[in-house]
Amino acid sequence: MAPKHSKNDGRKATTNYCSTVTLVAFVALCLVGVWMMTSSSVVPLQNLDTTHNNNDEVTTLLTKTDDTKKDEIPATTSDDTISKQFEDNPGDLPEDATKGDNLRQQEKKEDTSTTTQVEETIPQTVIPEDADSDEKEKEKKDDDVAQEKELDILPSGAQSELLSETSASNGSFSTQATESKNEKEGQKEKKKDYGYHWKLCNVTAGPDYIPCLDNLQAIKSLRTTKHYEHRERHCPENPPTCLVPLPEGYQRPIEWPTSREKIWYHNVPHTKLAELKGHQNWVKVTGEFLTFPGGGTQFKHGALHYIDFIQEIVPDIAWGKRSRVILDVGCGVASFGGFLFDRDVLTMSFAPKDEHEAQVQFALERGIPALSAVMGTQRLPFPARVFDIVHCARCRVPWHIDGGKLLLELNRLLRPGGYFVWSATPIYQKLPEDVGIWEAMTRLTKAMCWDLKAVNKDKVNKVGVAVYQKPVSNECYEGRPQNDPPLCSTSDDPNAAWKVPLQTCMHKVPVGEVVRGSRWPEEWPTRVEKSPYWLLRSQTGVYGKPAPMDFTADFQHWKRVVTKSYINGLGINWSTVRNVMDMRAIYGGFAAALREMDTWVMNVVSVDAPDTLPIIYERGLFGIYHDWCESFSTYPRSYDLLHADHLFSKIKKKCNMMALIAEVDRILRPGGKLIVRDTVEIIDEVEGILRSMNWEVRLTYSKDKEGLLCVQKTMWRPADVETVPYALD
């Protein structure tokens, strides 16, 4: 007979059960107490701009060494999740610099700034049937989490997660400032005003204000405008620190590739170009949209047919393989460059800010690379021998005048063996003026040793196209009966491009196995990953290694950062990102790491930094020289994402950082993101300034005096107004 259960047995079982529950609860409370004592503070996520239906909200946040901010993180965030999102550490430093990373548990006791703080809900205690087994499983999971935590956003003691950069004077790369003898002195540092009281710019250009192109006071004082001097850069001595207003009715831009076909009218509310060029299929007004049928003056029936026609008459052009980086002069609304993306070609389009109202602004709003610039009295801000093709379709540039000075500038920019594609009325019309221009161009191009590869008429668009090729040797130059145009002096640096006057001369073609320009780059996409043949181990790279190793380390670093941090860890919906700028590019590694994304990247190399821009072009990317003490030659609201790696700390030493931040606000679209990597002090300062502009802080993190900041611009504009005298009629 089975034994009967007494009341005493039941009480005994209940007592044991309660004792166990009490013990477990006591241990849990102890663990919570230890956790609270050792945790560091966190910075909360801000609510994103609710005026847009964003799908890219961040649900995690990492630590920041600021004890004044102790808001909570959502309970759904886990420490394991955070560490996985920022796995950009292993391999960024030499082996001897990373060995301490395996001692994470010890480091946590010594440096609480590396601890990620997460608030979790403690579940009710349940006694498992096999407590020992579950405890072992829990310990195993804890060990796995601890190993995952070894991966950090920023490695210890590293600047930009690479070796410290060598000074420009010690490295093998000269600076653009040194190369350009006529460069103006850097602007003197202005006394900083960090009161953070922002005002709206009162200027004639209104929402389209470009400080260096809308300096009306300087333009009025010009002695002549014969050579388009009024369309060149005239930067104010004191850059503006006011904010540019938004157009009335501005909306978040339409995403690529739909944006290639249409944009919101109110974002670029200009109709003059549609009125002038509507019959040529440039741009049309269609309800609340501006639409782009894909045509141009020379290809009214579509850019793709025109693009294929060019390759048909000169098959060696090989779009997207041999020919990768193109310069489009007088681009209109940049449909040529916009449709070349379909052929895996990257086009730098430019046009002046002139009576063809907002053509470059249209291009940028469409998601097509473009720049406000003019061929006037100064060299274009690009190094020599970097473009595979230069294109001009009715660009209205008088190539044949002034001894061919403007065409000789294209000769400087064109690679030996590269092509000049010219589509204009002198090629196929017989009017006296056109015939005269064609004859003058024939004499000039022959004297420049350009080989006329083809002259054909497109029966669909009913226009003519001429294709010239630059020589690959100096044989023709040396055999000319007359030295006209003359060869440039050997002391003339063809790479000097920052505010250097144009000259009527030609530079010799480089010769030698290891000289840049002596042979064609690798075909795309091989060239993007391969160190250029002319980077030698005897050269010291930016980070102190032999140049080819430096190049490879930079590329591997940015691949890791972009893949493991930026793509998944910042909460950015990359489908909304099209126009990107790397404000301080070195070798173009950041842009190269994004090449599989549906984006394009403008790589900016500072004039006082090592001149690595030729390397960027060699790998099939593009960029420009610039001095961030001045405004950039682009319209407001041009870019979806800006990337600044240790830029602000350098600018603070030489000019007005508040002006730079106002410039960042000017060129970034509302809803656009800014990623800053810099010292902790700079990160704190920039964050405070951007908060005063009502930007949303999406993530901030710091460790070992290095920090990361990701912020989003909002639609906020200040109520007060500041008049800018030099920008008023």
Buried (B, 14 or more C-beta within 10 A) or exposed (E): EEEEEEEEEEEEEEEEEEEEBEEBEEEEEEEEEEBEEEBBBBBEBBEBBEEBEBEBEBEBBBBBBBEEEEEEBEEEBBBBBBBBBBBBBBBBBEEEBBEEBEEBEEBBEEBBBBBBBBEEEEEEEEEEEEEEEEEEEEEEEEEEEBEBBBBBBBBBEBBBBBBEBBEBEEBBBBBBBBBBEEBEEBBEBBEEEEEEEBBBBBBEBBBBBBBBBBBBEBBEEEEEEEBBBBBBBBBBEEBBBBBBBBBEEBBBBBBBBEBBBBBBBBBBBBBEBBEBBBEBBBBBBEEEBBBBBBBBBBBBBBBBBBBEBBBEBBEEBBBBBBBBBBBBBBBBBBBBBBBBBBBBBBBBBBBBBBEBBBBBBBBBBBBBBBBBBBBBBBBBBBBBBBBBBBBBBBBEBBBBBBBBBBBBBBBBBBBBBBBBBBBBBBBBBEEEEBEEBBEBBBEBBBBBBBEBBBBBEBEEBEBBBBBBBBBBBBEBBEEBEEEEBEBBEEEEBBBBBBBBEBBBBBBBBBEEEEEBBBBBBBBBBEBBBBBBBBBEEEBBBBBBBBBBBBBBBBBBBBBBBBBBBBBBBBBBEBEBBBBBBBBBBBBBBBBBBBBEBBBBBBBBBBBBBBBBBBBBBBBBBBBBBBBBBBBBBBBBBBBBBBBBBBBBBBBBEBBBBBBBBBBBBBBBBBBBBBBBBBBBEBBBBBBEBBBBBBBBBBBBBBBBBBBBBBBBBBBBBBEEEBEBEBBEE
